[in-house]
Amino acid sequence: MTVKNKINMQFNGERIDVENDITMAELLAQKTLSEGHFIVVLNDELVVQTDYDDTVIKTNDAVDILSPITGG
């Protein structure tokens, strides 16, 4: 069994520890955000849903979950 190291990152303004090499999809699943209407921003860059499986979180990355604003 391989033990992954932890890294420190920022999630919605809070410092947290997560497994090393965690993907955006895995992080969102841990935070129970795998479905719904929201926008993911990684280090001030939008991450599209099709890239969640390929986006790996690194030490000191900042992930913010935003609700889209709609109106007319």
N, CA, C and O atoms as a Maestro MAE file, in Angstrom:
{
 s_m_m2io_version
 :::
 2.0.0
}

f_m_ct {
 s_m_title
 :::
 protein
 m_atom[288] {
  # First column is atom index #
  i_m_mmod_type
  r_m_x_coord
  r_m_y_coord
  r_m_z_coord
  i_m_residue_number
  s_m_chain_name
  s_m_pdb_residue_name
  s_m_pdb_atom_name
  i_m_atomic_number
  :::
  1 25 0.841 -1.184 0.000 1 A "MET " " N  " 7
  2 3 0.000 0.000 0.000 1 A "MET " " CA " 6
  3 2 0.881 1.241 0.000 1 A "MET " " C  " 6
  4 15 1.808 1.349 0.803 1 A "MET " " O  " 8
  5 25 0.595 2.176 -0.897 2 A "THR " " N  " 7
  6 3 1.364 3.403 -1.003 2 A "THR " " CA " 6
  7 2 0.720 4.483 -0.149 2 A "THR " " C  " 6
  8 15 -0.494 4.680 -0.208 2 A "THR " " O  " 8
  9 25 1.515 5.179 0.636 3 A "VAL " " N  " 7
  10 3 1.025 6.275 1.461 3 A "VAL " " CA " 6
  11 2 1.329 7.576 0.740 3 A "VAL " " C  " 6
  12 15 2.479 7.867 0.410 3 A "VAL " " O  " 8
  13 25 0.292 8.347 0.503 4 A "LYS " " N  " 7
  14 3 0.481 9.639 -0.147 4 A "LYS " " CA " 6
  15 2 0.815 10.694 0.899 4 A "LYS " " C  " 6
  16 15 0.298 10.656 2.016 4 A "LYS " " O  " 8
  17 25 1.664 11.614 0.541 5 A "ASN " " N  " 7
  18 3 1.970 12.738 1.402 5 A "ASN " " CA " 6
  19 2 0.855 13.760 1.304 5 A "ASN " " C  " 6
  20 15 0.112 13.795 0.323 5 A "ASN " " O  " 8
  21 25 0.747 14.574 2.309 6 A "LYS " " N  " 7
  22 3 -0.238 15.653 2.315 6 A "LYS " " CA " 6
  23 2 0.413 16.933 1.806 6 A "LYS " " C  " 6
  24 15 1.613 17.151 1.973 6 A "LYS " " O  " 8
  25 25 -0.402 17.766 1.187 7 A "ILE " " N  " 7
  26 3 0.030 19.107 0.792 7 A "ILE " " CA " 6
  27 2 -0.936 20.105 1.402 7 A "ILE " " C  " 6
  28 15 -2.056 19.750 1.769 7 A "ILE " " O  " 8
  29 25 -0.510 21.340 1.510 8 A "ASN " " N  " 7
  30 3 -1.354 22.398 2.043 8 A "ASN " " CA " 6
  31 2 -1.809 23.277 0.897 8 A "ASN " " C  " 6
  32 15 -1.012 23.661 0.041 8 A "ASN " " O  " 8
  33 25 -3.096 23.593 0.882 9 A "MET " " N  " 7
  34 3 -3.675 24.430 -0.172 9 A "MET " " CA " 6
  35 2 -4.742 25.310 0.448 9 A "MET " " C  " 6
  36 15 -5.042 25.201 1.637 9 A "MET " " O  " 8
  37 25 -5.303 26.170 -0.358 10 A "GLN " " N  " 7
  38 3 -6.380 27.038 0.095 10 A "GLN " " CA " 6
  39 2 -7.657 26.641 -0.630 10 A "GLN " " C  " 6
  40 15 -7.677 26.548 -1.858 10 A "GLN " " O  " 8
  41 25 -8.729 26.406 0.134 11 A "PHE " " N  " 7
  42 3 -10.026 26.059 -0.448 11 A "PHE " " CA " 6
  43 2 -11.057 27.043 0.068 11 A "PHE " " C  " 6
  44 15 -11.359 27.068 1.261 11 A "PHE " " O  " 8
  45 25 -11.598 27.855 -0.831 12 A "ASN " " N  " 7
  46 3 -12.560 28.904 -0.468 12 A "ASN " " CA " 6
  47 2 -12.052 29.772 0.683 12 A "ASN " " C  " 6
  48 15 -12.798 30.093 1.608 12 A "ASN " " O  " 8
  49 25 -10.783 30.143 0.612 13 A "GLY " " N  " 7
  50 3 -10.199 31.053 1.594 13 A "GLY " " CA " 6
  51 2 -9.687 30.395 2.860 13 A "GLY " " C  " 6
  52 15 -9.130 31.078 3.719 13 A "GLY " " O  " 8
  53 25 -9.859 29.079 3.003 14 A "GLU " " N  " 7
  54 3 -9.414 28.357 4.191 14 A "GLU " " CA " 6
  55 2 -8.249 27.441 3.853 14 A "GLU " " C  " 6
  56 15 -8.294 26.725 2.852 14 A "GLU " " O  " 8
  57 25 -7.204 27.457 4.676 15 A "ARG " " N  " 7
  58 3 -6.055 26.579 4.472 15 A "ARG " " CA " 6
  59 2 -6.437 25.168 4.906 15 A "ARG " " C  " 6
  60 15 -6.932 24.968 6.015 15 A "ARG " " O  " 8
  61 25 -6.208 24.193 4.031 16 A "ILE " " N  " 7
  62 3 -6.506 22.800 4.343 16 A "ILE " " CA " 6
  63 2 -5.369 21.913 3.848 16 A "ILE " " C  " 6
  64 15 -4.583 22.313 2.990 16 A "ILE " " O  " 8
  65 25 -5.294 20.707 4.398 17 A "ASP " " N  " 7
  66 3 -4.352 19.697 3.928 17 A "ASP " " CA " 6
  67 2 -5.114 18.673 3.110 17 A "ASP " " C  " 6
  68 15 -6.189 18.225 3.510 17 A "ASP " " O  " 8
  69 25 -4.560 18.303 1.966 18 A "VAL " " N  " 7
  70 3 -5.149 17.283 1.103 18 A "VAL " " CA " 6
  71 2 -4.062 16.326 0.661 18 A "VAL " " C  " 6
  72 15 -2.874 16.604 0.822 18 A "VAL " " O  " 8
  73 25 -4.469 15.203 0.106 19 A "GLU " " N  " 7
  74 3 -3.508 14.215 -0.387 19 A "GLU " " CA " 6
  75 2 -2.702 14.790 -1.544 19 A "GLU " " C  " 6
  76 15 -3.231 15.526 -2.377 19 A "GLU " " O  " 8
  77 25 -1.424 14.450 -1.585 20 A "ASN " " N  " 7
  78 3 -0.572 14.831 -2.705 20 A "ASN " " CA " 6
  79 2 -1.125 14.185 -3.983 20 A "ASN " " C  " 6
  80 15 -1.637 13.066 -3.936 20 A "ASN " " O  " 8
  81 25 -1.029 14.861 -5.087 21 A "ASP " " N  " 7
  82 3 -1.490 14.374 -6.393 21 A "ASP " " CA " 6
  83 2 -3.011 14.239 -6.495 21 A "ASP " " C  " 6
  84 15 -3.498 13.497 -7.348 21 A "ASP " " O  " 8
  85 25 -3.766 14.929 -5.655 22 A "ILE " " N  " 7
  86 3 -5.225 14.890 -5.745 22 A "ILE " " CA " 6
  87 2 -5.661 15.692 -6.972 22 A "ILE " " C  " 6
  88 15 -5.116 16.758 -7.256 22 A "ILE " " O  " 8
  89 25 -6.640 15.170 -7.684 23 A "THR " " N  " 7
  90 3 -7.163 15.897 -8.837 23 A "THR " " CA " 6
  91 2 -8.314 16.801 -8.400 23 A "THR " " C  " 6
  92 15 -8.855 16.651 -7.304 23 A "THR " " O  " 8
  93 25 -8.672 17.726 -9.260 24 A "MET " " N  " 7
  94 3 -9.794 18.603 -8.976 24 A "MET " " CA " 6
  95 2 -11.068 17.770 -8.781 24 A "MET " " C  " 6
  96 15 -11.863 18.057 -7.886 24 A "MET " " O  " 8
  97 25 -11.260 16.751 -9.605 25 A "ALA " " N  " 7
  98 3 -12.443 15.889 -9.479 25 A "ALA " " CA " 6
  99 2 -12.485 15.220 -8.109 25 A "ALA " " C  " 6
  100 15 -13.543 15.153 -7.484 25 A "ALA " " O  " 8
  101 25 -11.344 14.727 -7.640 26 A "GLU " " N  " 7
  102 3 -11.283 14.072 -6.331 26 A "GLU " " CA " 6
  103 2 -11.541 15.062 -5.201 26 A "GLU " " C  " 6
  104 15 -12.245 14.745 -4.242 26 A "GLU " " O  " 8
  105 25 -10.973 16.259 -5.312 27 A "LEU " " N  " 7
  106 3 -11.191 17.286 -4.296 27 A "LEU " " CA " 6
  107 2 -12.664 17.661 -4.217 27 A "LEU " " C  " 6
  108 15 -13.226 17.762 -3.127 27 A "LEU " " O  " 8
  109 25 -13.287 17.866 -5.370 28 A "LEU " " N  " 7
  110 3 -14.697 18.234 -5.383 28 A "LEU " " CA " 6
  111 2 -15.569 17.123 -4.819 28 A "LEU " " C  " 6
  112 15 -16.554 17.398 -4.134 28 A "LEU " " O  " 8
  113 25 -15.219 15.875 -5.097 29 A "ALA " " N  " 7
  114 3 -15.971 14.744 -4.549 29 A "ALA " " CA " 6
  115 2 -15.837 14.698 -3.025 29 A "ALA " " C  " 6
  116 15 -16.813 14.430 -2.324 29 A "ALA " " O  " 8
  117 25 -14.645 14.956 -2.516 30 A "GLN " " N  " 7
  118 3 -14.437 14.988 -1.066 30 A "GLN " " CA " 6
  119 2 -15.262 16.084 -0.410 30 A "GLN " " C  " 6
  120 15 -15.732 15.932 0.717 30 A "GLN " " O  " 8
  121 25 -15.431 17.175 -1.117 31 A "LYS " " N  " 7
  122 3 -16.194 18.313 -0.588 31 A "LYS " " CA " 6
  123 2 -17.678 18.210 -0.957 31 A "LYS " " C  " 6
  124 15 -18.436 19.163 -0.779 31 A "LYS " " O  " 8
  125 25 -18.081 17.051 -1.470 32 A "THR " " N  " 7
  126 3 -19.458 16.772 -1.919 32 A "THR " " CA " 6
  127 2 -19.963 17.825 -2.910 32 A "THR " " C  " 6
  128 15 -21.103 18.285 -2.834 32 A "THR " " O  " 8
  129 25 -19.091 18.184 -3.825 33 A "LEU " " N  " 7
  130 3 -19.425 19.164 -4.861 33 A "LEU " " CA " 6
  131 2 -19.278 18.563 -6.254 33 A "LEU " " C  " 6
  132 15 -18.905 19.261 -7.197 33 A "LEU " " O  " 8
  133 25 -19.565 17.294 -6.385 34 A "SER " " N  " 7
  134 3 -19.370 16.652 -7.683 34 A "SER " " CA " 6
  135 2 -20.481 16.990 -8.675 34 A "SER " " C  " 6
  136 15 -20.310 16.815 -9.881 34 A "SER " " O  " 8
  137 25 -21.602 17.468 -8.180 35 A "GLU " " N  " 7
  138 3 -22.697 17.863 -9.077 35 A "GLU " " CA " 6
  139 2 -23.269 19.191 -8.615 35 A "GLU " " C  " 6
  140 15 -23.146 19.563 -7.448 35 A "GLU " " O  " 8
  141 25 -23.885 19.890 -9.527 36 A "GLY " " N  " 7
  142 3 -24.494 21.167 -9.190 36 A "GLY " " CA " 6
  143 2 -24.021 22.247 -10.137 36 A "GLY " " C  " 6
  144 15 -23.242 22.006 -11.060 36 A "GLY " " O  " 8
  145 25 -24.508 23.430 -9.884 37 A "HIS " " N  " 7
  146 3 -24.160 24.573 -10.720 37 A "HIS " " CA " 6
  147 2 -23.191 25.468 -9.950 37 A "HIS " " C  " 6
  148 15 -23.583 26.183 -9.028 37 A "HIS " " O  " 8
  149 25 -21.939 25.414 -10.340 38 A "PHE " " N  " 7
  150 3 -20.914 26.237 -9.728 38 A "PHE " " CA " 6
  151 2 -19.753 26.383 -10.700 38 A "PHE " " C  " 6
  152 15 -19.650 25.661 -11.691 38 A "PHE " " O  " 8
  153 25 -18.895 27.323 -10.394 39 A "ILE " " N  " 7
  154 3 -17.714 27.606 -11.205 39 A "ILE " " CA " 6
  155 2 -16.494 27.315 -10.331 39 A "ILE " " C  " 6
  156 15 -16.468 27.680 -9.156 39 A "ILE " " O  " 8
  157 25 -15.496 26.666 -10.900 40 A "VAL " " N  " 7
  158 3 -14.268 26.359 -10.168 40 A "VAL " " CA " 6
  159 2 -13.158 27.269 -10.688 40 A "VAL " " C  " 6
  160 15 -12.917 27.355 -11.892 40 A "VAL " " O  " 8
  161 25 -12.493 27.941 -9.762 41 A "VAL " " N  " 7
  162 3 -11.382 28.827 -10.098 41 A "VAL " " CA " 6
  163 2 -10.145 28.313 -9.374 41 A "VAL " " C  " 6
  164 15 -10.159 28.136 -8.156 41 A "VAL " " O  " 8
  165 25 -9.077 28.075 -10.128 42 A "LEU " " N  " 7
  166 3 -7.805 27.614 -9.583 42 A "LEU " " CA " 6
  167 2 -6.764 28.690 -9.844 42 A "LEU " " C  " 6
  168 15 -6.421 28.971 -10.993 42 A "LEU " " O  " 8
  169 25 -6.264 29.287 -8.769 43 A "ASN " " N  " 7
  170 3 -5.246 30.345 -8.893 43 A "ASN " " CA " 6
  171 2 -5.681 31.427 -9.880 43 A "ASN " " C  " 6
  172 15 -4.918 31.831 -10.757 43 A "ASN " " O  " 8
  173 25 -6.913 31.885 -9.720 44 A "ASP " " N  " 7
  174 3 -7.502 32.959 -10.527 44 A "ASP " " CA " 6
  175 2 -7.759 32.583 -11.981 44 A "ASP " " C  " 6
  176 15 -7.963 33.465 -12.815 44 A "ASP " " O  " 8
  177 25 -7.752 31.287 -12.302 45 A "GLU " " N  " 7
  178 3 -8.036 30.811 -13.654 45 A "GLU " " CA " 6
  179 2 -9.231 29.859 -13.611 45 A "GLU " " C  " 6
  180 15 -9.285 28.966 -12.766 45 A "GLU " " O  " 8
  181 25 -10.174 30.048 -14.510 46 A "LEU " " N  " 7
  182 3 -11.340 29.178 -14.598 46 A "LEU " " CA " 6
  183 2 -10.917 27.772 -15.009 46 A "LEU " " C  " 6
  184 15 -10.101 27.600 -15.915 46 A "LEU " " O  " 8
  185 25 -11.482 26.764 -14.333 47 A "VAL " " N  " 7
  186 3 -11.237 25.360 -14.699 47 A "VAL " " CA " 6
  187 2 -12.561 24.808 -15.225 47 A "VAL " " C  " 6
  188 15 -13.560 24.789 -14.506 47 A "VAL " " O  " 8
  189 25 -12.565 24.364 -16.465 48 A "VAL " " N  " 7
  190 3 -13.787 23.821 -17.042 48 A "VAL " " CA " 6
  191 2 -13.966 22.369 -16.589 48 A "VAL " " C  " 6
  192 15 -12.991 21.668 -16.318 48 A "VAL " " O  " 8
  193 25 -15.209 21.936 -16.513 49 A "GLN " " N  " 7
  194 3 -15.537 20.624 -15.968 49 A "GLN " " CA " 6
  195 2 -14.813 19.488 -16.689 49 A "GLN " " C  " 6
  196 15 -14.448 18.494 -16.061 49 A "GLN " " O  " 8
  197 25 -14.603 19.622 -17.988 50 A "THR " " N  " 7
  198 3 -13.923 18.556 -18.738 50 A "THR " " CA " 6
  199 2 -12.458 18.393 -18.327 50 A "THR " " C  " 6
  200 15 -11.833 17.386 -18.658 50 A "THR " " O  " 8
  201 25 -11.905 19.378 -17.607 51 A "ASP " " N  " 7
  202 3 -10.513 19.315 -17.162 51 A "ASP " " CA " 6
  203 2 -10.354 18.863 -15.710 51 A "ASP " " C  " 6
  204 15 -9.223 18.742 -15.240 51 A "ASP " " O  " 8
  205 25 -11.440 18.610 -14.989 52 A "TYR " " N  " 7
  206 3 -11.361 18.257 -13.572 52 A "TYR " " CA " 6
  207 2 -10.502 17.015 -13.333 52 A "TYR " " C  " 6
  208 15 -9.711 16.990 -12.389 52 A "TYR " " O  " 8
  209 25 -10.642 15.989 -14.167 53 A "ASP " " N  " 7
  210 3 -9.890 14.748 -13.967 53 A "ASP " " CA " 6
  211 2 -8.395 14.913 -14.236 53 A "ASP " " C  " 6
  212 15 -7.586 14.158 -13.697 53 A "ASP " " O  " 8
  213 25 -8.022 15.885 -15.058 54 A "ASP " " N  " 7
  214 3 -6.620 16.083 -15.436 54 A "ASP " " CA " 6
  215 2 -5.932 17.204 -14.665 54 A "ASP " " C  " 6
  216 15 -4.723 17.391 -14.799 54 A "ASP " " O  " 8
  217 25 -6.685 17.951 -13.858 55 A "THR " " N  " 7
  218 3 -6.117 19.071 -13.108 55 A "THR " " CA " 6
  219 2 -5.674 18.579 -11.740 55 A "THR " " C  " 6
  220 15 -6.501 18.179 -10.920 55 A "THR " " O  " 8
  221 25 -4.365 18.609 -11.494 56 A "VAL " " N  " 7
  222 3 -3.793 18.140 -10.230 56 A "VAL " " CA " 6
  223 2 -3.513 19.348 -9.336 56 A "VAL " " C  " 6
  224 15 -2.908 20.330 -9.765 56 A "VAL " " O  " 8
  225 25 -3.963 19.255 -8.094 57 A "ILE " " N  " 7
  226 3 -3.747 20.323 -7.123 57 A "ILE " " CA " 6
  227 2 -2.318 20.233 -6.601 57 A "ILE " " C  " 6
  228 15 -1.821 19.152 -6.282 57 A "ILE " " O  " 8
  229 25 -1.664 21.403 -6.520 58 A "LYS " " N  " 7
  230 3 -0.281 21.467 -6.041 58 A "LYS " " CA " 6
  231 2 -0.233 22.273 -4.739 58 A "LYS " " C  " 6
  232 15 -1.181 22.979 -4.394 58 A "LYS " " O  " 8
  233 25 0.878 22.152 -4.033 59 A "THR " " N  " 7
  234 3 1.080 22.891 -2.790 59 A "THR " " CA " 6
  235 2 0.831 24.387 -3.017 59 A "THR " " C  " 6
  236 15 1.292 24.969 -3.999 59 A "THR " " O  " 8
  237 25 0.102 24.978 -2.098 60 A "ASN " " N  " 7
  238 3 -0.218 26.415 -2.079 60 A "ASN " " CA " 6
  239 2 -1.179 26.854 -3.173 60 A "ASN " " C  " 6
  240 15 -1.404 28.054 -3.333 60 A "ASN " " O  " 8
  241 25 -1.757 25.923 -3.932 61 A "ASP " " N  " 7
  242 3 -2.791 26.307 -4.890 61 A "ASP " " CA " 6
  243 2 -3.996 26.860 -4.149 61 A "ASP " " C  " 6
  244 15 -4.245 26.501 -2.998 61 A "ASP " " O  " 8
  245 25 -4.737 27.727 -4.808 62 A "ALA " " N  " 7
  246 3 -5.955 28.299 -4.250 62 A "ALA " " CA " 6
  247 2 -7.127 27.922 -5.145 62 A "ALA " " C  " 6
  248 15 -7.160 28.263 -6.328 62 A "ALA " " O  " 8
  249 25 -8.084 27.212 -4.562 63 A "VAL " " N  " 7
  250 3 -9.292 26.800 -5.281 63 A "VAL " " CA " 6
  251 2 -10.473 27.530 -4.666 63 A "VAL " " C  " 6
  252 15 -10.671 27.512 -3.451 63 A "VAL " " O  " 8
  253 25 -11.246 28.166 -5.517 64 A "ASP " " N  " 7
  254 3 -12.458 28.846 -5.071 64 A "ASP " " CA " 6
  255 2 -13.645 28.316 -5.852 64 A "ASP " " C  " 6
  256 15 -13.574 28.151 -7.070 64 A "ASP " " O  " 8
  257 25 -14.735 28.052 -5.151 65 A "ILE " " N  " 7
  258 3 -15.980 27.599 -5.744 65 A "ILE " " CA " 6
  259 2 -16.942 28.770 -5.724 65 A "ILE " " C  " 6
  260 15 -17.247 29.320 -4.666 65 A "ILE " " O  " 8
  261 25 -17.415 29.145 -6.896 66 A "LEU " " N  " 7
  262 3 -18.298 30.298 -7.021 66 A "LEU " " CA " 6
  263 2 -19.628 29.896 -7.627 66 A "LEU " " C  " 6
  264 15 -19.687 29.037 -8.506 66 A "LEU " " O  " 8
  265 25 -20.688 30.516 -7.156 67 A "SER " " N  " 7
  266 3 -21.996 30.299 -7.755 67 A "SER " " CA " 6
  267 2 -22.160 31.273 -8.910 67 A "SER " " C  " 6
  268 15 -21.854 32.458 -8.779 67 A "SER " " O  " 8
  269 25 -22.649 30.769 -10.053 68 A "PRO " " N  " 7
  270 3 -22.850 31.695 -11.176 68 A "PRO " " CA " 6
  271 2 -23.964 32.679 -10.848 68 A "PRO " " C  " 6
  272 15 -24.935 32.340 -10.172 68 A "PRO " " O  " 8
  273 25 -23.807 33.882 -11.331 69 A "ILE " " N  " 7
  274 3 -24.816 34.923 -11.136 69 A "ILE " " CA " 6
  275 2 -25.616 35.020 -12.425 69 A "ILE " " C  " 6
  276 15 -25.062 35.199 -13.509 69 A "ILE " " O  " 8
  277 25 -26.908 34.899 -12.286 70 A "THR " " N  " 7
  278 3 -27.775 34.998 -13.452 70 A "THR " " CA " 6
  279 2 -28.771 36.126 -13.225 70 A "THR " " C  " 6
  280 15 -29.009 36.543 -12.092 70 A "THR " " O  " 8
  281 25 -29.316 36.587 -14.258 71 A "GLY " " N  " 7
  282 3 -30.294 37.650 -14.138 71 A "GLY " " CA " 6
  283 2 -30.609 38.221 -15.505 71 A "GLY " " C  " 6
  284 15 -30.108 37.756 -16.529 71 A "GLY " " O  " 8
  285 25 -31.423 39.206 -15.496 72 A "GLY " " N  " 7
  286 3 -31.800 39.759 -16.779 72 A "GLY " " CA " 6
  287 2 -32.043 41.218 -16.726 72 A "GLY " " C  " 6
  288 15 -32.372 41.826 -17.744 72 A "GLY " " O  " 8
  :::
 }
 m_bond[287] {
  # First column is bond index #
  i_m_from
  i_m_to
  i_m_order
  :::
  1 1 2 1
  2 2 3 1
  3 3 4 2
  4 3 5 1
  5 5 6 1
  6 6 7 1
  7 7 8 2
  8 7 9 1
  9 9 10 1
  10 10 11 1
  11 11 12 2
  12 11 13 1
  13 13 14 1
  14 14 15 1
  15 15 16 2
  16 15 17 1
  17 17 18 1
  18 18 19 1
  19 19 20 2
  20 19 21 1
  21 21 22 1
  22 22 23 1
  23 23 24 2
  24 23 25 1
  25 25 26 1
  26 26 27 1
  27 27 28 2
  28 27 29 1
  29 29 30 1
  30 30 31 1
  31 31 32 2
  32 31 33 1
  33 33 34 1
  34 34 35 1
  35 35 36 2
  36 35 37 1
  37 37 38 1
  38 38 39 1
  39 39 40 2
  40 39 41 1
  41 41 42 1
  42 42 43 1
  43 43 44 2
  44 43 45 1
  45 45 46 1
  46 46 47 1
  47 47 48 2
  48 47 49 1
  49 49 50 1
  50 50 51 1
  51 51 52 2
  52 51 53 1
  53 53 54 1
  54 54 55 1
  55 55 56 2
  56 55 57 1
  57 57 58 1
  58 58 59 1
  59 59 60 2
  60 59 61 1
  61 61 62 1
  62 62 63 1
  63 63 64 2
  64 63 65 1
  65 65 66 1
  66 66 67 1
  67 67 68 2
  68 67 69 1
  69 69 70 1
  70 70 71 1
  71 71 72 2
  72 71 73 1
  73 73 74 1
  74 74 75 1
  75 75 76 2
  76 75 77 1
  77 77 78 1
  78 78 79 1
  79 79 80 2
  80 79 81 1
  81 81 82 1
  82 82 83 1
  83 83 84 2
  84 83 85 1
  85 85 86 1
  86 86 87 1
  87 87 88 2
  88 87 89 1
  89 89 90 1
  90 90 91 1
  91 91 92 2
  92 91 93 1
  93 93 94 1
  94 94 95 1
  95 95 96 2
  96 95 97 1
  97 97 98 1
  98 98 99 1
  99 99 100 2
  100 99 101 1
  101 101 102 1
  102 102 103 1
  103 103 104 2
  104 103 105 1
  105 105 106 1
  106 106 107 1
  107 107 108 2
  108 107 109 1
  109 109 110 1
  110 110 111 1
  111 111 112 2
  112 111 113 1
  113 113 114 1
  114 114 115 1
  115 115 116 2
  116 115 117 1
  117 117 118 1
  118 118 119 1
  119 119 120 2
  120 119 121 1
  121 121 122 1
  122 122 123 1
  123 123 124 2
  124 123 125 1
  125 125 126 1
  126 126 127 1
  127 127 128 2
  128 127 129 1
  129 129 130 1
  130 130 131 1
  131 131 132 2
  132 131 133 1
  133 133 134 1
  134 134 135 1
  135 135 136 2
  136 135 137 1
  137 137 138 1
  138 138 139 1
  139 139 140 2
  140 139 141 1
  141 141 142 1
  142 142 143 1
  143 143 144 2
  144 143 145 1
  145 145 146 1
  146 146 147 1
  147 147 148 2
  148 147 149 1
  149 149 150 1
  150 150 151 1
  151 151 152 2
  152 151 153 1
  153 153 154 1
  154 154 155 1
  155 155 156 2
  156 155 157 1
  157 157 158 1
  158 158 159 1
  159 159 160 2
  160 159 161 1
  161 161 162 1
  162 162 163 1
  163 163 164 2
  164 163 165 1
  165 165 166 1
  166 166 167 1
  167 167 168 2
  168 167 169 1
  169 169 170 1
  170 170 171 1
  171 171 172 2
  172 171 173 1
  173 173 174 1
  174 174 175 1
  175 175 176 2
  176 175 177 1
  177 177 178 1
  178 178 179 1
  179 179 180 2
  180 179 181 1
  181 181 182 1
  182 182 183 1
  183 183 184 2
  184 183 185 1
  185 185 186 1
  186 186 187 1
  187 187 188 2
  188 187 189 1
  189 189 190 1
  190 190 191 1
  191 191 192 2
  192 191 193 1
  193 193 194 1
  194 194 195 1
  195 195 196 2
  196 195 197 1
  197 197 198 1
  198 198 199 1
  199 199 200 2
  200 199 201 1
  201 201 202 1
  202 202 203 1
  203 203 204 2
  204 203 205 1
  205 205 206 1
  206 206 207 1
  207 207 208 2
  208 207 209 1
  209 209 210 1
  210 210 211 1
  211 211 212 2
  212 211 213 1
  213 213 214 1
  214 214 215 1
  215 215 216 2
  216 215 217 1
  217 217 218 1
  218 218 219 1
  219 219 220 2
  220 219 221 1
  221 221 222 1
  222 222 223 1
  223 223 224 2
  224 223 225 1
  225 225 226 1
  226 226 227 1
  227 227 228 2
  228 227 229 1
  229 229 230 1
  230 230 231 1
  231 231 232 2
  232 231 233 1
  233 233 234 1
  234 234 235 1
  235 235 236 2
  236 235 237 1
  237 237 238 1
  238 238 239 1
  239 239 240 2
  240 239 241 1
  241 241 242 1
  242 242 243 1
  243 243 244 2
  244 243 245 1
  245 245 246 1
  246 246 247 1
  247 247 248 2
  248 247 249 1
  249 249 250 1
  250 250 251 1
  251 251 252 2
  252 251 253 1
  253 253 254 1
  254 254 255 1
  255 255 256 2
  256 255 257 1
  257 257 258 1
  258 258 259 1
  259 259 260 2
  260 259 261 1
  261 261 262 1
  262 262 263 1
  263 263 264 2
  264 263 265 1
  265 265 266 1
  266 266 267 1
  267 267 268 2
  268 267 269 1
  269 269 270 1
  270 270 271 1
  271 271 272 2
  272 271 273 1
  273 273 274 1
  274 274 275 1
  275 275 276 2
  276 275 277 1
  277 277 278 1
  278 278 279 1
  279 279 280 2
  280 279 281 1
  281 281 282 1
  282 282 283 1
  283 283 284 2
  284 283 285 1
  285 285 286 1
  286 286 287 1
  287 287 288 2
  :::
 }
}
